[in-house]
Amino acid sequence: MATIRCTRCGTNCDDSTASFGESGLVCDPCARGETARDAAQMMQNVHAAQRVAGMTPNGGASFGAAPAGPPPAVVRSQAHAALEARGATVQQASLTSTTSVGPITSERTGVREVWTLPSAPSVQATFGSEGFFTMVKKLFSKELQTGDEAFDSAVYIQSTTPEATQAWLASPDVRAALTAIVKSGETFAIEGNTATGAIYWDATDAGSPALIAQLVASLR
């Protein structure tokens, strides 16, 4: 039985149970700790993004003008660093959107990320709104349903890997992040070894840019 030394805690462990973490090969307990930490950070950013999408934590609508102040800059996150350590590369673009309803004008800031991964993940799918799939005809299999009524009513899925996609969507954090992206008017797609996503947020939601990278990092 081959062993490796965990680059995080320094203990020896069976190499068959090792995973690639932020610092290199890590033992299973350290890998689980990193996953739990990333999930907590993802949920924090999901809650921030949900406010942008007009949702309160209990699912109700919220109204009012966006707070004044400069839009947040596109930021780096632990998920970005972890993905790049695995050999992934990203192209980022800042987004802006202005909406006028009568005398009221609101502005939103966003980011689009296109990730090129070392290999194609098991999930191959596109997530968007019903309107997106009406306008863009994808040569995918029939739409998937997760059984989560709130998610299924908000997010439309087309996938060529239904079993892997269903398994990925078993995570409530993944479903919440995808809902936040779609509610902001954008999409998330994995085609081959390329993952593309975008999201908008307002001036109070500095953590939202990390959401795309966190979703990509959860793919296997």
N, C-alpha and C positions, 0 to 999 in steps of 0.2 A: 504494500500500500504506500503510495507516494504521499509525502506531506509537503506543505508550504508554510511559511511564516506569515501570519496576518500582518499587513502593512499598517494596520490601525492600532491593534492592541498588542502585537508582538508574540501571540501564542502560536503554537504549531497546530495545524489541523489537516484533515484529509483533503487532498486537492480536489476530490470529486464533489465536495460540498462547498468549495470556495466560489466566491463571486467577484466580479470586477466592480470595485467601488471607486470612490473619489480619489483614494490614495494608491490604488492598484488592487492586487488580489487581497481579499479580506475574508475572514471566517464567517460562518453563517450567522452567529449572534450579532456581529458588527454590521453585516449586510442588512439584517432585519432592523437594526437600530437606524441605519441610514434611510431605509424605506419608510419607517414610521415618522422620522423627522420630515422627510420630503412630503409625505401625505399631509402632515399638519400644516406645512407651509402652503401646500396647494389649496387646502381648505380656506386658509386665511385670505389667499388671493381670490378664490372663488367668491367669497362673501363680498370682497371689495368690488369684483366685477359685476356681481348681481345688482349692486346699487346702481351701477352704470346702466344696466338693462332695465331699470325701473322696477326693481323688486326689493322688498324689505326682507329681513331674515325669515319671516314667517310666510313669505310667498305673496304678500299683498303688494299693491302698486304704491309708489311714492311719487309725489309731484312737487314741482318747485323749480326755480331757476338754479342753474349750476353755480357753485361758489366762485367768486372772483379769484383770480390769481393765475400765474403762469402755468402752462401745461407741464406735466412732469416729463423729464427726458427719458429716453429709452435706457433701461438699466441692465446691468449684468446680474446674474444670480448664481446660486450654487448649482442649479440645474444646468445652466449654460456651461459652467466649468466642468461638471461631471460628464456631460455629453462630449465636450471637446477632448476630454481625457480619454474617451473611448474611441476617438478618431473621427467624430462627426464634425461637420463644418456648417456654418450658418450664414445666410445673407439676410440682413435686416433692412427694413424700410420704414420710416416714420409716416404715419397717416394723419390727416386732419379732415374734419367734416364740419360744415356749418349748416345749420337748419334754421329756417325762419318760418314762424307761424304768426301771421299778423305782425304786430310791432315787436314781438319777442324773437330774438336771435340767440341760439345756443351753439356752442362750439365743442367739439370732442376731439381728443387726441387718441391715436392708436399706433399699433405696430403690426407689421407683417413679417413673418419669419419663414424662410425656406431652408429646411434642414436637409443636408445630404448625409445619410448614414453609411457606415462601413458595409452594411449588408441590409437586405430587405427584411423588415420585421414580419412576423406572422400575420399581423393585421393589415389588410388591404381594404380600405373603405373611405367613403366621403360622408361627412356630417354637415347638414345645413338645414335651412328652413324649407317649407313646402314650396315657397316661391322660387327658391334657388333651383330645385329639381324640376320645376315647371319650365324654367328658362334654359337650363343646361341639361341636355339629354346625355346621360352617362350610360355606357354599355355595361351595366352591372346587373346582378341578380335582383330578385324582388327585395323590397324594403324589409329590414329586420325590425322586430319588436322585442323589447326587453322585459315587459311586464311591469315596468315602472311607469304608471299612467302619466305622471307629470312630465317625465323625460320623453316618453313616446309621443306625447301631444306637442312637444316643443321642438324636438330634434328628429329629423328625417334621415334615415341611414340607407345607403346603398353599399353593398359589399360583395366582393368575390371570395371572401374567406369567412363565411358566416359563423363557423364554430369558433375560430380564434377571436373574431370580433365580439361574439356573445361572451366569451370568457373574459375579455378585456373590460367589457362594459359591466361586468359583475361588480366592479369597484364603484361604490357611491361617489368617491372623489372624482373619478374619471367622468362619470355621468354629470356631476355638478359642473365640472370645468367645461365640458362640451356644451351644456345648457347655457352657461354664461357667454360663451363665444357666439352661439347662435342668436341669443337674445340681444347681443350687441350689434347684430346685423351681418355677421361674418361666418366663415366656414372653416372646417379643419379637414384635411384630406391626407391619406397615405397612399401613394402610388409607387410601387417598386421600392427603391431605397430613399425616396424623397417624401418628406412630410412638410406640408404647407398649412399654415394657420394665420389668422389675424384676429385682433380684438381691439375694441375701442374702450376708453375709460375717460373719466373727467379729472379735474385738477386735484381731487382729494384721494385718488386711487393709485398711488405710486407703485404699489406692488403688482398691479395687473399685468405688466409686460412679462413677468416670469411665467405666466400661466401656459403659454404655448410651449416653452422649453420643458416645463414640468410634465405636460402631456406626452411630449416626444420621449422624455426620459423614462416614462412608464411603459413604453413599447418594448417588446422583446421578440 
